[in-house]
Every structure is written in structure tokens, then in C-alpha cells.
Amino acid sequence: MTSESGKGTTASTASVVDAWMQHPTAMMLGHPMFDSLRTWSHGKLPRGELPLEWTVRAMDEAGVRCGLLSAWWGPGGPLIPNDEVARAVELYPDRFAGVASVDLAAPMSAVRELRRCVRDLGFKALRVVPWLWGLPPDDRRYYPLYAECVELGVPFCTQVGHTGPLRASEPGRPIPYLDHVALEFPELVIVAGHIGYPWTAEMIALATKYKNVYIDTSAYTANRYPAELVAYLRAHGRKKVLFGSNHPAWPAAQCLQDLERHGLDGRTLSAFLHGNAERVFNLGGQRAGSTTTRADSGSSAAASAVTTRTGRE
């Protein structure tokens, strides 16, 4: 999605929901495991403390109306604490929705923290990143959290595919690990971020097989979407793929640039850019599995604005 100036998406271009973003702490930005991301981002990944307004400006530049803002918790403790995410949501309630993260090594404490985040702080989902723990999602330590996500009615968000940071990629393979989870927890809504490359076909197979499994495109610019994902998005995957950026490593404006090259029709754009996320994360009062969604209307401001600029329906 480019503006007339060719410099990228602007706030007037679309009403986008970003399924995966962070407002990073200095601790997170300075961690050595993310050094490889600095190479990939050609030095654009910032360092040090950043004001929350910096992230909001980046959202405005990309036309992101709402971002699912994620906490991060790893074996060494929180890299982005849940309470920091809660403060961001409190300051910008119309721009952010909170995504919790918990200590996988302490299952009962993790369940209680997830409960607190959803019931007291209003968070919309849980995210656990398998490579950060070195544990695939079918490890026993995840299972109490899956049960609690179902009881609370919130999605479980995770990462699939190879890892950009300097960690092993195997825990992110969709089959067999995520396949086991979806089979054993059919009520659990799963949002798998980062597309799944080089196992994209496996991820598409799971999203096709299970009604509650979804894919988000975080960490990929539109011009790097695998051909099989685009084909899925155009056809029977219209309601199963969500836009995500992975801000700040991949800003939303950069991720959305050249989206028009894929020739998505207005109905598909509406679902991809915001409708699916609104439904899956219950942002508009509807949960995944609802039969009527905003994505079906084909008349959203996002689709209208994009098709006007690209000349495609």
C-alpha cells in the first residue's frame, strides 16, 4: 500500500489492526539475542528508552488504528512487563489492546498472572514465543495456560517458522507441535505469527484443518509474502489470515508497502487488514467463530481507501 508520493502508507489510507507489535523496553532492545535483527533492519532498530508517542506516531504513519501490544516474558524474567503494557493501554485505550506474557517455568503462577491480565487489566490474548523458551508448544508446561485461555475466552498467540534472533528454529515448526495442540484443544483459538516460513505449507494446512487456527503475517513485508500464502489468502483463507507487523523490528508502514501487488479484492483486504483481527481478538464485540463479521461487508473504510488508490476492487 503506497501513497501517491510513493513513500508508503499514511494514516488516511486504511483502518488497520496490527496483530503483533511491541513497545520495547531498553532491556529488550539491548539484549544480545536480538543483534541479528539489527543486521536485518539495516541499523534501523532503535536503542535505549523510547517514548510511547514514538510507537503511536509509527502507527499513524501506517494507518494502524489499533495495535495488539505484547508483553514479553522469557527464562530470565520479563523483557516487557505486563504492567507496562497495561499502562500503555491506559494512556491510549483507543489505540492499543494488551497481550499478556507469563512465566512458562511456573505454570500455576503463570495461570494466575494470565487471569489477572485478562480479568483485571482487560488484556485480549496471551503470547508465548517458543524459541525464547526452547520449548515447542506441545510441551506440558503450556497446557494449563491453554485450558485457562479457553476458560477466559482469549486467543493463544505464538510464533511459527524460523527465528530471526540467535536461537534454534525447531520449536517453531507447525507440524507436529502446533498440530498436537490444535487437536487436543479444539476450543482454543490459536494465532500463529511470522507466517511459518520455511514451513508455510504446514501452517496453511493447519489453518485449513482447524477452524480455530489462524495465521498472522508479522515480521514479513508484503513483497516477501510466500506465493502459497497469497494464494490461500485470495481463496479459502480469506477469513484465516491477519495482518501483523512485529513493530519496531518491522514497522507497519514498511510491512504494508506494495500490498497492492497481490491484487486482493476489497472484501479480502477488509478481512485481512482489520476484520479478522476484530473478530479473533473480540475487539468489536465478536469472537472467533461468529457467523457475521465486519470482514464480510466489503464496505470498510480500509478496503475502500486501498482500492481507490490501487484501482483494483
N, C-alpha and C positions, 0 to 999 in steps of 0.2 A: 504494500500500500504506500504509494508515494504521493506527495503533494505536487501541485503544479510547478513548484520550484525544483522538484526532483530531490529535495533534501530529506524526505521521509514523511512519516505520518504526523499529523497535527491533531490537537485536541478536538477540532471541529470535524475531523474525518470520520470518527466512529465512536460508538459507546462500547468499549471493550472491557471484559472482565479477565484479569490476569490470574490464572490458576496457580502460579508458583512464583513468588517473589520474596525477597528478604530485604529488611533494612539492617545492614550488617553492623556488628559491633567492631571496635578496633581489635579486640581479641581474635575475632573470626578472620578479619582481613589480614591480620599479621601471622596467621598460622602457616607453618611451612608446607602443610599438605596442599595448600591452595596455590603454591608457587607456579605450578604448571598452568593454572588458569590465567595467570598474568601473561604468560607466553602466548596463549591462545587469544587473549583480548588485546594483544599488541600494546601492552602497557597502559590500557585504559581503565583497568580495575583500580579503584582508589585505595588509599591507605588512611589509617587513623580514624578518629571520630568524625562522623558525618551528621549534619543536622537532618532531622526528619523532613524538612522542607526540600532538601535535595532530592529525596525519593519522590515526593509529591510533584516536583517540577518535571522529573523524568516521566512520570505518569501522564502529566498534562501534555507533554510534547508528543506522546504516543497515542493520545486519545483513550487512555485507560481510565475508565470511570471508577472501577473498584478492583483492588488487588487482594488476593488471599495471602496475607502476610504471615510468614512462617517463623516460628521459633526453631532453634537447633539445639539438640542435646546429644552428646557423644559420651564415650567411656571416660573422658576427662572432666565431664560436667557440662553445664550449659554454655554454649557459644553465643546463643541469643536467648536469653531467659524468657519464659512465658510472660512474666510480668512486664517486661519491656515491650513486648508485642501488645499487651493489653493497654499500656499507656499510649502507644501509637494509635490504637483503635479508638481510645477515649478522646484523643485530640482531633482525630479525623474520622468520625464514625460513618460518614458517607463515602469514604474513600478506601477504607481497609476493613477486612474481616479476618479475625485471628485464626491461625492454625497452630495447634499445640504440638509440643515435642516433650518426650519424657525419658526417664532413665530406664532403659531396657534391662539393665542388670538387676533392678529391684522391682520385680513385677507388681507387688501389692502397692508399693509407693507410687509406681507408675500409673496404676489404675486410679488411685485416689487423686493424683495430680490431673489426670485426664478429666475425671469427674468435676474437679474444681474449675478447670479451664472452660468446660462446656456449660456447666450449671451456673457458676458464679461470674465468669468473665464473658460468657456468650460466644465462645470460640465455635467455629463451624466445622472443624476437622482435626484429625491427628496426622502428623507426618513422622515417619521413622525412615531413615536413609540406611539401607542395608550395608553399603560399603563402609560407612562410618563405624559400624559395629563389627564388621567382618562376619555377619550372620545373615543368611538368607531368610526371607520372610516366612518360611515354614518351620523355623526354629521354634521350639516350645516356649521360649520367653516372650514371643509375640502374642501367643494365643489368648491369655487373659485380656489383653488390650483389644483384640478382635471382638471378643464377647461383649466388652464394655462399649465399643463403638456401635455395635448393633443395638444394645440397650439404650444408648443415648441418641441414636438416630443420626450419627455423623459418619462421613466417609473416612476411610483409611487411605492416606496418600503415601506414596513411596516412589522410589527411583528404579528404573529398569534400564538395561543396556550397560555399555562400558562406562568406566569412570574417568572423568577429566582429572580430578585430583589424584595424587600419587597413592592410590590404594588398589587392591585387587578388584577385578570386574565380575568375577564369577557369582557373587551373591545377587547381582542384578539380572541374572538370566531368567526370563519369564517362565520357561518350561525346563525343569519340573516345579520350581519353587513356588511361584505365584499360582500356578495351576493347582497345586495341592491346597493352597489357602482358599481359592475361589470354590473349589469342590467341597471343602469341609465347612465353609461358612457361606452358604448361598445367599444369606440375607445381608452380608457385609458388602457395602459399596466400596469399591477399590478404584482409586485414580492413580494410574501408573505414569509418572512423569519421565521426560527425557526420551520418549519415543520407543526406546528399546534397542536401538542400533548397537551392534550388528545383528541382533535377533529380532528385527522389526516384524518379520513374518510370524514369529512366535507370539509376539504381543498382539498383533491383529487377530491371530487365531483365538487367543483368549478373550479378547473383546467381542468377538463374534460368537463364541461358545457360551459365554456367561452374560446374562442380561445386566448384571451389576458391576461389570468391569469396564473401565474407561481408560483412555489414553490422553495425556496432555503433551503438548509439543515443546515444553520448556527446554532451554539450552540449545535450541535449533532455530536458525534464521529460516525464513520461508523459502529462500533459494536453496536450502540444504535438506528440505523435506524429502525423504526417500520416495521414489516413484510409487511403491506399493502402498505407502500411507496416503498419498494424494488420491490414488485410485479408490482406496477404501473410503476416504472422506467424501468423495464425489458420489459414492454409491450407497451401500448398505451401512456404512459407518457414519452417516451424516449426524446421527444423534449420539455418537460414542467418542468423539474427539473434541478436546477442549484446547483453547489457546493458552499457552503459558510462556513466560519469558526466561525466568531464573535471574531476574534483576538482583544485584547490579552486574553480575558477570556478563550477562547478555541483556542489555536494555530492551524494553519492549519495542521502542521505535526501530531499533536495528532488526529485531526479530520479524516485525511486520512488513519491513521494506520488501518490495517485489512480490507481495502476496498475490497480486492480480495476475501474475504469470500462470497461476494454476487454473484460471478460468472457472472459479467456483461461482455458482449461481447465487442470487440474493438470499434464497432460503437457507442454503448451506452456510453462507457467510454469517448470517444471523445466528444460526445454531453454534457454529464454531467460535465466533468472537465473543458471544456472551450468553446465548440462550441455554446451551448445555450446562455451563457453569452455574447459572442461576438455578437450574433445576437440581443439579447434583449436590450443590452446597446449600440448597434451600435458602437462597438469597432473596427470592421473591415470593416466599411462602409456599413453594412447591418442592417436593423431594424427588430424588431419582425414582423412576418408575411411574410417575404421574403420566396420565394419558394425554393431557393437554399442556403444551409448553409455549413459551414465547417464541421458541425457535420455529414453531410450525406456522406462525402468522405470515412470514415472508414480507412483513412490512416494517421491520425495525429500522430505527434511525441509522444503525451501523450498516446494514445491508444497503439501505438507500444511498447513504453517503458514498460508500465504496463503489457501488455500481454506477453512480453518476460520474465518478472520476474515471473509472476504467472503461466505461462504455459497454460493460457486459451486464447481463441480467443475472 
